[in-house]
Amino acid sequence: MSISELTMKLESLSQEDYNMVVMLVERLADKPSSFLKAARDSHLKRNPMSMKEIDQEIEDYRREKRG
């Protein structure tokens, strides 16, 4: 998703939904999820993929869910 696509989607949100997105972004930026880090570390132990490969799998999964 490009920045312009994201901007358009954000601008179309209700004020309440926009505020929720801002809150989530701030929370993720301030305190990365230890749960997600532990899940990635666990996955790497079971399946020695590179972080790039894992990120690509996550993106592919998200595309499938959206499409």
KOLVEX-606779 format. One record per residue: x, y negated, z negated of N, C-alpha, C in turn; residue number from 1; residue in three letters. Coordinates in pm, 1 decimal. Each point is the difference from the previous one (the first is absolute). Layout:
// KOLVEX-606779
{n_east X | n_north Y | n_up Z | ca_east X | ca_north Y | ca_up Z | c_east X | c_north Y | c_up Z | i NUM | aa ALA}
...
//
This chain:
// KOLVEX-606779
{n_east 85.7 | n_north 116.6 | n_up 0.0 | ca_east -85.7 | ca_north -116.6 | ca_up 0.0 | c_east 90.1 | c_north -122.6 | c_up 0.0 | i 1 | aa MET}
{n_east -29.7 | n_north -90.5 | n_up 90.4 | ca_east 81.1 | ca_north -120.9 | ca_up 9.7 | c_east -43.9 | c_north -102.0 | c_up -104.4 | i 2 | aa SER}
{n_east 82.5 | n_north -100.0 | n_up -18.0 | ca_east -32.5 | ca_north -105.9 | ca_up -96.1 | c_east -126.9 | c_north -72.8 | c_up 41.7 | i 3 | aa ILE}
{n_east -16.6 | n_north -23.6 | n_up 129.5 | ca_east -120.3 | ca_north -70.5 | ca_up 44.9 | c_east -125.6 | c_north 83.8 | c_up -24.5 | i 4 | aa SER}
{n_east 9.6 | n_north 132.5 | n_up 19.1 | ca_east -114.3 | ca_north 87.2 | ca_up -28.6 | c_east -33.4 | c_north -2.3 | c_up -149.2 | i 5 | aa GLU}
{n_east 104.0 | n_north 7.3 | n_up -82.0 | ca_east -21.0 | ca_north -4.0 | ca_up -143.6 | c_east -60.6 | c_north -132.8 | c_up -42.5 | i 6 | aa LEU}
{n_east 48.4 | n_north -107.7 | n_up 56.1 | ca_east -53.1 | ca_north -132.6 | ca_up -32.1 | c_east -147.9 | c_north -9.0 | c_up 35.5 | i 7 | aa THR}
{n_east -36.7 | n_north 50.3 | n_up 117.2 | ca_east -140.4 | ca_north -3.5 | ca_up 40.7 | c_east -87.6 | c_north 80.5 | c_up -95.5 | i 8 | aa MET}
{n_east 48.7 | n_north 116.1 | n_up -40.1 | ca_east -76.8 | ca_north 84.1 | ca_up -92.8 | c_east -14.0 | c_north -67.8 | c_up -135.8 | i 9 | aa LYS}
{n_east 108.2 | n_north -59.2 | n_up -48.2 | ca_east -6.1 | ca_north -68.3 | ca_up -129.2 | c_east -96.5 | c_north -118.0 | c_up 4.3 | i 10 | aa LEU}
{n_east 1.9 | n_north -73.4 | n_up 110.2 | ca_east -88.4 | ca_north -115.5 | ca_up 12.9 | c_east -146.4 | c_north 39.5 | c_up 9.7 | i 11 | aa GLU}
{n_east -27.5 | n_north 122.4 | n_up 41.4 | ca_east -139.5 | ca_north 43.9 | ca_up 12.2 | c_east -57.1 | c_north 55.5 | c_up -130.8 | i 12 | aa SER}
{n_east 84.7 | n_north 16.4 | n_up -101.4 | ca_east -46.9 | ca_north 52.7 | ca_up -128.2 | c_east -82.1 | c_north -102.7 | c_up -76.2 | i 13 | aa LEU}
{n_east -89.7 | n_north 52.5 | n_up -84.3 | ca_east -71.2 | ca_north -88.8 | ca_up -91.9 | c_east 100.5 | c_north -53.1 | c_up -101.5 | i 14 | aa SER}
{n_east -34.7 | n_north -106.5 | n_up -68.1 | ca_east 91.3 | ca_north -58.1 | ca_up -98.9 | c_east 33.6 | c_north 102.2 | c_up -108.7 | i 15 | aa GLN}
{n_east -98.0 | n_north 77.3 | n_up -42.0 | ca_east 21.4 | ca_north 100.5 | ca_up -104.1 | c_east 97.8 | c_north 107.9 | c_up 47.5 | i 16 | aa GLU}
{n_east -18.9 | n_north 48.9 | n_up 122.2 | ca_east 89.8 | ca_north 101.9 | ca_up 54.4 | c_east 140.3 | c_north -56.0 | c_up 22.0 | i 17 | aa ASP}
{n_east 7.5 | n_north -123.9 | n_up 47.4 | ca_east 129.1 | ca_north -64.8 | ca_up 20.4 | c_east 75.5 | c_north -10.0 | c_up -132.8 | i 18 | aa TYR}
{n_east -70.0 | n_north -41.6 | n_up -103.9 | ca_east 62.6 | ca_north -11.0 | ca_up -132.2 | c_east 51.2 | c_north 135.6 | c_up -48.3 | i 19 | aa ASN}
{n_east -75.5 | n_north 106.2 | n_up 29.8 | ca_east 42.4 | ca_north 133.2 | ca_up -41.1 | c_east 127.1 | c_north 40.8 | c_up 74.6 | i 20 | aa MET}
{n_east 7.7 | n_north -29.6 | n_up 128.4 | ca_east 119.2 | ca_north 31.6 | ca_up 79.2 | c_east 120.9 | c_north -76.1 | c_up -54.6 | i 21 | aa VAL}
{n_east -18.4 | n_north -127.2 | n_up -28.6 | ca_east 109.4 | ca_north -81.1 | ca_up -55.1 | c_east 47.5 | c_north 59.5 | c_up -132.7 | i 22 | aa VAL}
{n_east -94.7 | n_north 39.0 | n_up -85.1 | ca_east 35.5 | ca_north 58.7 | ca_up -129.4 | c_east 80.3 | c_north 128.9 | c_up 19.6 | i 23 | aa MET}
{n_east -43.6 | n_north 85.0 | n_up 92.5 | ca_east 70.7 | ca_north 125.7 | ca_up 24.9 | c_east 140.4 | c_north -23.5 | c_up 54.3 | i 24 | aa LEU}
{n_east 13.5 | n_north -94.1 | n_up 91.7 | ca_east 131.9 | ca_north -31.3 | ca_up 56.7 | c_east 93.1 | c_north -52.1 | c_up -108.4 | i 25 | aa VAL}
{n_east -50.8 | n_north -89.5 | n_up -83.4 | ca_east 82.5 | ca_north -52.8 | ca_up -109.3 | c_east 40.4 | c_north 110.2 | c_up -95.7 | i 26 | aa GLU}
{n_east -91.6 | n_north 89.5 | n_up -30.2 | ca_east 30.2 | ca_north 109.9 | ca_up -92.2 | c_east 107.2 | c_north 91.5 | c_up 59.5 | i 27 | aa ARG}
{n_east -14.2 | n_north 34.1 | n_up 126.3 | ca_east 99.0 | ca_north 86.6 | ca_up 64.3 | c_east 135.9 | c_north -66.7 | c_up 10.6 | i 28 | aa LEU}
{n_east 0.8 | n_north -128.9 | n_up 25.5 | ca_east 126.5 | ca_north -72.8 | ca_up 13.0 | c_east 70.4 | c_north -13.9 | c_up -134.6 | i 29 | aa ALA}
{n_east -78.3 | n_north -18.7 | n_up -105.5 | ca_east 57.8 | ca_north -19.2 | ca_up -133.0 | c_east 45.1 | c_north 130.1 | c_up -63.7 | i 30 | aa ASP}
{n_east -74.1 | n_north 107.1 | n_up 26.0 | ca_east 26.0 | ca_north 124.1 | ca_up -71.7 | c_east -24.8 | c_north 118.4 | c_up 92.8 | i 31 | aa LYS}
{n_east 99.7 | n_north 40.3 | n_up 75.7 | ca_east -19.4 | ca_north 114.6 | ca_up 89.2 | c_east -45.3 | c_north 123.1 | c_up -78.8 | i 32 | aa PRO}
{n_east -83.2 | n_north 76.5 | n_up 60.3 | ca_east -59.8 | ca_north 115.1 | ca_up -65.3 | c_east 103.0 | c_north 108.7 | c_up -30.8 | i 33 | aa SER}
{n_east 14.8 | n_north 31.2 | n_up -125.7 | ca_east 90.1 | ca_north 108.6 | ca_up -38.4 | c_east -58.1 | c_north 133.6 | c_up 45.2 | i 34 | aa SER}
{n_east -133.2 | n_north 8.1 | n_up 8.1 | ca_east -65.0 | ca_north 121.8 | ca_up 47.6 | c_east 39.9 | c_north 28.4 | c_up 144.6 | i 35 | aa PHE}
{n_east -4.2 | n_north -103.8 | n_up 85.8 | ca_east 37.6 | ca_north 20.3 | ca_up 139.7 | c_east 147.1 | c_north 34.9 | c_up 13.8 | i 36 | aa LEU}
{n_east 85.3 | n_north -63.9 | n_up -80.4 | ca_east 142.9 | ca_north 31.9 | ca_up 4.4 | c_east 23.1 | c_north 144.8 | c_up -41.5 | i 37 | aa LYS}
{n_east -67.1 | n_north 44.2 | n_up -105.4 | ca_east 14.5 | ca_north 138.8 | ca_up -45.4 | c_east -52.1 | c_north 97.6 | c_up 105.2 | i 38 | aa ALA}
{n_east -109.0 | n_north -35.5 | n_up 65.8 | ca_east -54.9 | ca_north 86.5 | ca_up 104.2 | c_east 97.1 | c_north 12.0 | c_up 116.5 | i 39 | aa ALA}
{n_east 60.3 | n_north -111.5 | n_up 40.2 | ca_east 98.8 | ca_north 4.9 | ca_up 108.7 | c_east 120.7 | c_north 83.9 | c_up -39.7 | i 40 | aa ARG}
{n_east 49.6 | n_north -20.9 | n_up -123.6 | ca_east 116.3 | ca_north 76.6 | ca_up -45.6 | c_east -31.0 | c_north 149.5 | c_up -1.8 | i 41 | aa ASP}
{n_east -119.4 | n_north 34.9 | n_up -46.8 | ca_east -41.7 | ca_north 139.7 | ca_up -4.9 | c_east -9.4 | c_north 57.8 | c_up 140.3 | i 42 | aa SER}
{n_east -56.0 | n_north -77.9 | n_up 90.4 | ca_east -13.1 | ca_north 45.2 | ca_up 138.4 | c_east 137.6 | c_north 21.5 | c_up 62.4 | i 43 | aa HIS}
{n_east 92.7 | n_north -88.3 | n_up -28.5 | ca_east 135.1 | ca_north 14.5 | ca_up 55.5 | c_east 68.6 | c_north 126.7 | c_up -49.7 | i 44 | aa LEU}
{n_east -27.3 | n_north 38.7 | n_up -124.0 | ca_east 60.1 | ca_north 121.8 | ca_up -53.7 | c_east -56.0 | c_north 123.0 | c_up 70.4 | i 45 | aa LYS}
{n_east -130.7 | n_north -1.5 | n_up 28.8 | ca_east -64.0 | ca_north 114.1 | ca_up 66.1 | c_east 25.1 | c_north 0.0 | c_up 150.1 | i 46 | aa ARG}
{n_east 4.9 | n_north -117.7 | n_up 58.3 | ca_east 12.5 | ca_north -12.7 | ca_up 144.7 | c_east 103.1 | c_north -108.8 | c_up 29.4 | i 47 | aa ASN}
{n_east 122.3 | n_north 38.0 | n_up 28.1 | ca_east 106.8 | ca_north -99.6 | ca_up 13.1 | c_east -9.2 | c_north -83.7 | c_up 128.4 | i 48 | aa PRO}
{n_east -106.4 | n_north -79.3 | n_up 9.0 | ca_east -15.3 | ca_north -92.2 | ca_up 112.0 | c_east 62.7 | c_north -133.3 | c_up -39.8 | i 49 | aa MET}
{n_east 38.7 | n_north -74.5 | n_up 98.7 | ca_east 52.6 | ca_north -132.7 | ca_up -29.6 | c_east -116.4 | c_north -92.0 | c_up -37.9 | i 50 | aa SER}
{n_east 32.4 | n_north -111.8 | n_up -62.7 | ca_east -104.0 | ca_north -96.2 | ca_up -36.9 | c_east -68.8 | c_north -52.1 | c_up 125.9 | i 51 | aa MET}
{n_east 74.4 | n_north -15.6 | n_up 107.5 | ca_east -59.6 | ca_north -47.0 | ca_up 125.7 | c_east -103.1 | c_north 100.9 | c_up 50.5 | i 52 | aa LYS}
{n_east 33.9 | n_north 129.0 | n_up -8.1 | ca_east -94.2 | ca_north 103.5 | ca_up 43.5 | c_east -124.3 | c_north 2.9 | c_up -88.1 | i 53 | aa GLU}
{n_east 17.7 | n_north -17.2 | n_up -129.5 | ca_east -114.1 | ca_north -2.9 | ca_up -92.0 | c_east -88.6 | c_north -119.7 | c_up 31.0 | i 54 | aa ILE}
{n_east 61.8 | n_north -115.9 | n_up 17.8 | ca_east -77.3 | ca_north -120.4 | ca_up 32.6 | c_east -77.0 | c_north 18.8 | c_up 130.2 | i 55 | aa ASP}
{n_east 62.5 | n_north 66.3 | n_up 98.6 | ca_east -68.5 | ca_north 23.6 | ca_up 126.8 | c_east -119.4 | c_north 93.4 | c_up -19.9 | i 56 | aa GLN}
{n_east 15.4 | n_north 102.2 | n_up -82.8 | ca_east -111.4 | ca_north 90.5 | ca_up -29.0 | c_east -114.9 | c_north -74.3 | c_up -66.6 | i 57 | aa GLU}
{n_east 31.9 | n_north -89.6 | n_up -91.4 | ca_east -103.2 | ca_north -78.9 | ca_up -67.5 | c_east -72.6 | c_north -88.1 | c_up 101.4 | i 58 | aa ILE}
{n_east 74.5 | n_north -65.4 | n_up 86.7 | ca_east -61.3 | ca_north -85.2 | ca_up 102.7 | c_east -87.8 | c_north 81.5 | c_up 93.8 | i 59 | aa GLU}
{n_east 47.0 | n_north 118.0 | n_up 41.2 | ca_east -79.5 | ca_north 86.8 | ca_up 86.7 | c_east -130.0 | c_north 39.7 | c_up -67.9 | i 60 | aa ASP}
{n_east 8.1 | n_north 35.5 | n_up -127.4 | ca_east -119.4 | ca_north 36.3 | ca_up -76.2 | c_east -98.4 | c_north -116.9 | c_up -7.3 | i 61 | aa TYR}
{n_east 50.7 | n_north -119.6 | n_up -27.0 | ca_east -87.4 | ca_north -118.0 | ca_up -7.7 | c_east -66.3 | c_north -27.0 | c_up 133.3 | i 62 | aa ARG}
{n_east 73.9 | n_north 14.7 | n_up 110.2 | ca_east -57.8 | ca_north -20.4 | ca_up 133.3 | c_east -112.0 | c_north 99.2 | c_up 27.0 | i 63 | aa ARG}
{n_east 21.0 | n_north 125.9 | n_up -39.0 | ca_east -102.8 | ca_north 102.9 | ca_up 18.8 | c_east -126.1 | c_north -36.1 | c_up -77.7 | i 64 | aa GLU}
{n_east 16.7 | n_north -49.1 | n_up -121.9 | ca_east -115.6 | ca_north -34.1 | ca_up -83.9 | c_east -75.7 | c_north -119.4 | c_up 55.8 | i 65 | aa LYS}
{n_east 73.5 | n_north -96.4 | n_up 58.1 | ca_east -63.5 | ca_north -119.5 | ca_up 57.7 | c_east -66.3 | c_north 31.2 | c_up 133.1 | i 66 | aa ARG}
{n_east 60.9 | n_north 89.4 | n_up 76.2 | ca_east -44.0 | ca_north 26.4 | ca_up 137.7 | c_east -111.9 | c_north 92.9 | c_up 4.8 | i 67 | aa GLY}
//
